[in-house]
Amino acid sequence: MSKAEVLTLVERGEMLPLMEEFYTIQGEGYHKGTAAYFIRIGGCDVGCHWCDVKESWNAETHPPTAVDRIVDNAAKYSDTIVITGGEPLTWNMGPLTSKLRDRGLKTHIETSGAYPLTGVWDWICLSPKKIKLPVEDIYEKAQELKVIVYNKSDFAFAEQQAAKVGPDCILYLQPEWSRREKMIPEIVGFVMKNPRWKVSLQTHKYLNIP
């Protein structure tokens, strides 16, 4: 297959820059503690300075992989598939989610919302970032809002973002891992004063699993 043909398939979402795929326990948010198969798609220009998977940013370092192959691998392990990144919405998620759902699999996404929503999803975890805000129409579709707390100013940002989501969206505050000892007491205090929020921790890191 020529490079031009590959690029065309990537543009259509029929191939995607696959960074890694693995079966593990969801460590964060509403579904924490449950088994899931993760598909990490390369490519992200949001550029969070504290990102713990910066190797995902450059899509060119991750091989374009046929969606059919990705789906075949995922179907071997779990009925819950989490698409993450990078920023997966950099790419057209329609072909991937369509094929996953054809196999009876549930589709979850973890996204900053910086690009328009493509694909069909059973669960949308929106994790907005200050430096590249979500597109407006994703707010009402999110089932879960997860704001990463790096410093105290992030609480005001969290409330601004919460004002945009639907009334049934579950609200989470999660400490940035390197600042967890400093920020967990701040988050606990905030949630106790504002109980519509919940605390999310990266429990997979405490469990020492991927």
N, C-alpha and C positions, 0 to 999 in steps of 0.2 A: 504494500500500500504506500502510495507516495505521501510526502509531507503535506501537500495541498489537500489530499483526500482526508488525511487524519485531522487537519485543522477544520475542515468542513464538518466532520462528524463531531468534533468537540464543540463547535459553534451550535450544532443542533442538540447537543446534550446526549448524543448516542455513544460518545466516548467522554470520559472525564479524567482529569489528572488525579489519579489515586495515590495518596500518600501512604496510607496504611489502612488495614481492616483487622478487627480483632473482636473476640467474644469475651465479655467481662461483666462486671456489675456496674450498673449506673450509679455514679457516686454523688450526683448533685440533684437538687431540686425535687420536684414532686415525685418522680419515679425512683428516687434513690433506694438502693438496696435490691433492685430487681435486675434480673439477667437481661442483657441486650447485646446485640451485635452492632458494633460501631464501624462506620465507614467515614474515614477522614479524607476530605477532598482538599487538594492543594490549591493555593491561590487566595491571597488576601491583601488588600491595600488599606485596610482600616488602621493598622500600625500601632496597636496598643503597646506602650513601652514595657509593660509588665507581662506581656503574652508569654505563656510557657510552652508554646509550640511555634516559635518563630521560624523554624525550619519548614513550616507549611506555607509561608508567605509567597515564595517564588514558585509559581505553578510549573515553570519550565523544568524544574528539577524532579518533577513527579510524572511518571510515564502515563500518557493517555491510555486508558483502559476501557475496553468495551463494556457497556452497561450490562449486557447479557452475562458476561463473566462475573461481574460484581454481584449481580443478583443470584447467580448460581451458588457462589460462595456463601452469601448471607443466608440463603434458605437452608443450609446445612445445620445451622446452629440455633436460631432463635426465631420466634414469631414477632419480635420487636426489633426494629432496625432504627438506629439513631444516625442521622446524617449530620456531620459536623465538619469543622475545618481547622485552619483557614476560614474562609467565608464561603459556604457552599452556594449561596445565591449569586455569587459571581457568575455561575453557570446555569444553564437551563436544567432544572430538576424534573421537568415533565416526564421524559422517557424513563428515568430511573424510578420515580415513584409509581408510574403506571405499571411497570413490570414487577415491582415489588408487590403492589396491591393485587395484581393478577395471580400472584402466588399465595395470596391470603395473608400477607405480612403487614403488620402495622408500621406506619411511617412516622417517625419523629424527626424534628429538625432543631438544631441549636444554631441560632443566627443572630447577628447584630442588627439585621433588618436593613442594612445599608443599601441593598439592591431590591428591586421589585420581587415579590413572592412568585415563584414558579413551582409547579408540582402540586400534588394533592396530599394533604397531611392529616394524620390523626392527632398529632400533638405538635404545637409550635411553642418552643421556648425562645422568647425574645430577650436578648441580652444587649441592650443598647449601649453605645459608646459615645462619649462627648465629642470626640474628634470627627466622627462621621455618623450623624444621626440617622435613625431609621426613616425609610420612606413612610409617608403618612398612613397609607392604607393597611399596613401590617398590624398596627396597634389593635384594631378592633378584632383581628383574627387570632391574636395570641391567647393561648390558654395559660401561659406562665410568663411572668416578667421577672427576670433575674438580673439584678444590678450588682456589679462588682464594686466593693467598697475599698478604695485605696487610701482615702483620707476623709476628713470630716465634711468637706464640700460635696462629697458624693451623696450625702443624705438629701440635700436640697435637689440635686439632679434626679435622685430616685423618685422623689415626690412629683417632680415635673413630669417624669415619664409615666408614673402611675396615673396621673390625671388624664392620660390619653388612651389607656387601655379600657376594655370593656369591664362591666361590673362583676363578671364572674372570673376574671383573670386572677390567678393566684400570684401574690407578690412575695418575692424573695430578695433578701440582702445576703450577699456572700462576700466574706473577706478575701481580698487578694492574698494569695498563699504566703508570700514573703512578708506580709504585714499582718498576718493573722493574730499574733500575740498582742499587738497594739490595738487592732481594730475590733476584735471580738467583744471586748467589754463595751466599746462604743455601740456596736450593733445590738448587743443584748439590751443595753439601756434604751436605745431608740425603739426597739420592738416592744419592749414593756410599756413604753409611753404611746406607741402607735401599733396596737395589736392586730391591725389588719395585715401587717407585714409578718413574715416568717423568716427564720434564720436558715440559710443553706450553707453547708460545709462541704468541702471537697473530701468526702469520706473515703473515696478510693485511695487518696494519698495517705490517709491514716492507716488504711488497710494494706498499703504497699502493693497495690495492684494497678494495672494500666487504667 
